[in-house]
């Protein structure tokens, strides 16, 4: 019997670690020919470190590498990258001829992949459809859902939204979050030496409290520089050790990066607080670091999902995660430095929360593999009307 060829594009650093369990189970399944394509910011050192080497070390055979990023850090570069992704991915998809393509979440590189796959009559499986979020990401997510043939959602609310969008309930599977299943399996601790061997800035003492910052650009906004400055101003007031992760490659990343560099090179010596800036950590070490953090600050989905499961306090800033299902560990704030500082101080006073299972279901990856290898493939979609 012919193996089912399943193509898995990895186009950003965030998705790889969160999907390692799924990739591992697919690669070991006797009925699957796993086709890994690595591209986008996942191949760029300044965003992802040595991610391609990490993927190779994990024994996931990279079939193709997709060099498709237009540098610039603005909306024009972002739009051109999406167009180039569609053009380049068609070539790889035609060459590999998969039966199925797995598409991730809501990042802008994923929509052109879904579009190319749809035009080549490939069955599309979409992970994390039906979620709500802010900025252009939500539009991208819902657009992919309308191109996808099968949906793997993280919660019941998302399932209901997809049905309301005309997706057939028989094609929607609530398997829980792969992110959280991966998170639940990380038992190791991160060493101080390992952490301080990564990134630049002040050394971090892991025996003392520290906060983490993950601030990504809001692509539908124009104040990314001011937002980053507001967080720096707040952190100087709070005065804790800070581990700040570099932003992703969306439009606006250069504005945030400029603030980080300016602070690091010109102002850090004259300000309060200890700051270390890191591009990327392997997924297991990142979760180990997050697990012991006093608070996660910024606008990453990690504050909503992983932190809910770990019970880590999180201050979610702005609208990038607007509408996401969240637990009581999350405090929302605007970009006023005083408001952010008050929210952070409130969470620090509270300390750890009881872990929440709002995104967790056991054996998410195994259930997904069972479905990916058994569903009847099709290409022509129809609008579902109850």
CORUR-V859769 format. One record per helix or strand of 3 or more residues. SS is the DSSP state (~ for helix, > for strand). FROM is the first residue (numbers start at 1). LEN is the number of residues. Records with the same first field share a line. If there is no record, write none. Layout:
# CORUR-V859769
SS->FROM-LEN, FROM-LEN
This chain:
# CORUR-V859769
>->4-7, 32-8, 62-5, 100-5, 123-5, 150-4, 172-3, 210-5, 241-5, 274-5, 295-4, 314-4, 330-4
~->13-6, 20-9, 40-4, 45-4, 51-7, 75-22, 108-12, 135-13, 156-9, 169-3, 178-7, 192-5, 224-15, 253-18, 283-9, 301-4, 306-5, 337-14, 364-9
